């Protein structure tokens, strides 16, 4: 395993090996960690509980994957013969509370999981949802019907008979949902995490409910107004069947990417809306239908699209049908256009709707890139850095959750009937006998592993020459520990920080070039 050096007044603390370290493999764009039928690395980093000791965990472009070591705060002056910056942590300024992190299942994901051996599937389940050896994820996003990530093509419930407002053919779960549910229940069992919260979103209704009778979206292909209540009942029937299959739903989305779909031609099944029309449907159909059912405890999450149109969309909904806001309990945002928009949009939504938390409900890499790099890039550290930037920016602007798209894909970034291939945090080899954990996986784990639900964001302030090189994010955890995320963007040199705690003293740490680090210590 790679070594990480932590400088303290007492000398140098050498990195300890994790119980099951990464087995690295050089691939086209960098390094992945390999899991096979007998071995998979784990994330169970021991955290010091001693008052003046800390733990530092590092992953880097140079190849470190969850390397870790311990050091100590010192009450004496620490002299260093190199430039050093200071990081101050303010536990008195408390921001949003974190709800948790997660991933998503799709037809493509289930296809890949079904190809794996039982042991490899267990490794996948634990890598994401175990709080002991994995990321400690809390959320799972599932589709209602088909998505753009299907291996067999678009689909929905009750495609026939058409014009059937009673949905008479919607009486049992499709086999594809049965298989999804099998994996969700197995995840809970294997990872010993029975509290996984399932969020559901529909991409498209059956074509006969839409104006142009198309799976794909083009301008004007909205839901027919005469089927507004039918579409609400569709959601209710699905909730009932999922409950019977022993998968409880935590929240319903009002629909995947309604604003993006309404702007033009989308080459996969999706439903476009105008904000005012969707607000009417929520206020008069979906909201009352769910509230007056046996599933009134299921939350309704609004918007579920990219950040660029979020504020104007939500504002128009409130203006045209104010009652829609009384049914919406949270807003879901996608991260695909984050580099083209300002995170201040999130601040505006937070302060305007403080009772409604903001979740990031979908993001993946390879769909769009400023330099035209489409599809998966196995081993790419640059993709991990994109994720780090999105997470730090979003969490610093009141986001409470982040949910990734497609928990596992094959070596091509699929399967996918429209050939819209993407990266995933875990991918497989050609014959499904190995798992490849990407840099994306470890970048995400630096957040999800060390920022458990009910952690609250606190303020940090960096002073010194490294202000432009280091991004910071800090949380006070329910176990009375502080987790600090430190991202060093310097390509060539290490950055040295003195972290100040008024009761414990100073800790001097080294941040390797191009590295993501989590610094953990107890406040007691």
Steps between C-alpha positions, in 0.01 A plus 500: 500500500614854437647700788375832621713718720351727766725759657445582866709659774571148627653394168362305206205265532508231232192374323342181621362241263126465475374152593427434129694745282449583134647266240596757235487443127626736232235561235464739207433820694659427838459254788208286615473267801413141410256271680467134404313199634728468804609856584373857514648800679309668784462848645500417872749764611552509878433845644678608815282574801783655702445865583805648328549253218372516144468276196581610146378301199637569150430401141705656221573510129835344590324176593412513869156358576379558854851504649480616859703590806464654843661809646464725800408858575773692681473787745855612416619705207554297186790628291504411132761602242247521216195717421201405715136616498257503794157340511254620765188297579201676653257259671272787607374576148269208417351457153292220344466147635607218271240234409739252337645383170395234251491350154242374252381181337387477137435228245867512404610467863278199561624340178861530623421385854329192360817417306719505811571208729325514839832589666569793267145625554561495874814706447297756305226515765751541786721746314209741475263435791700351787585751772764255623714432191343720231378848420207492740246613239145577616303559178402294197332662199275272292303558180127455453503318169783545250785751478767603251713223654316191384654212308170393343338827394242743643206372703224600740215335685160462335618567146191311402207527493525858382274780622442289809452756777439225757846351424342157502821326387708648783447217746846360567862609492690459178774237523759777461377665820486162672869456421583853617321432828688174549829690490373775731392246761831315461690827547320558827568146618864471396603850608298477824344832403123468531453879499568557129262773379356434155421797274293436188472694174309439178663582165189463284141374508366263233495673162121523485503750787719741299401756240724366219493131589881481518738355760755766416425861562453774246348843544142472618505129583359555847252301703145536369296702754221241496748250641634709789312291758588178319870585529457568873317168542783328312742609773262381772459155341877462477542597868250234598674226298844597635369486856362151434845399373650619830676810371382814676527830314633802686430764235340548158643738243265708289687370193852468364637810321171667399661834411780352287251277318278796415776690317524274194572156362623248760597158353363285784177457691421809702212738576529874451293748698444870525544609860145635527346179367705281731403723793134452410546121484673495840247734664186335363598139430823349629509685832143426611517143365803413711387702804162322509644151453670243721829658390456846643835449677680486162671829425454682169820651357470769236691612191759216461703668226816704440590804704481751215118524486427403861427839657284632215312168476424484871402868507257455212342200670446700816358799312255305283386233748614593853334188641754284317764616749299361791542148358868529403728416793841528333663607174716267292782638285720333236866595467563472126516874431665611823810632325278728291299646788564669833451318830340820630179365341497241779533774762202683353286185505606425857416845635170519308383150605685427823259223601579301184845339488700482176624160383726419207308204356701417187847546357739299287797566274551448130164635380639846432845647540651837415772333289273246334606195700190284483451156649695326776868576569614209713741611773462873433608718794369805312146362525551456875606864524185608319297312760699652787435851367125432463474353851692776676310770314157343556555415867636848566171637362242319715463169313418219745546186285677378189374198301710358220354347182563131408677322784676258263540468121684272262839577342333706225297715737176316430311304384286771347255474212574856379878456547516786750799350679615650831749455781404329825686489830530122464532329161564142390736325264377339178398164648364640830762319714661817641385831642692821434463768766570830334656817644141628505418236763774611742434870445137441593598288801699789649163671547244224560720287726587785737190721485219285645134610507419773755845654462477879476715723285723746684715786376866487402742777415829449320768767534832503317660442162300185422154658490469446124633143514300345784122463529355427843175369646431404862229319697422440866384140526244353741779294664664832603778474246590749229564394140685747278522446124820643351557497124848601381492599133874566473641279226867490600544580869366399837315761702559534874222612734486584867153418631408702806281377785486735799478224761737249338766714330644465152521208260742517208404289199627443148258491208653311207480645146160445338351335807170476683539472879271453798625620838310359802528583870288500814374826649514356853 
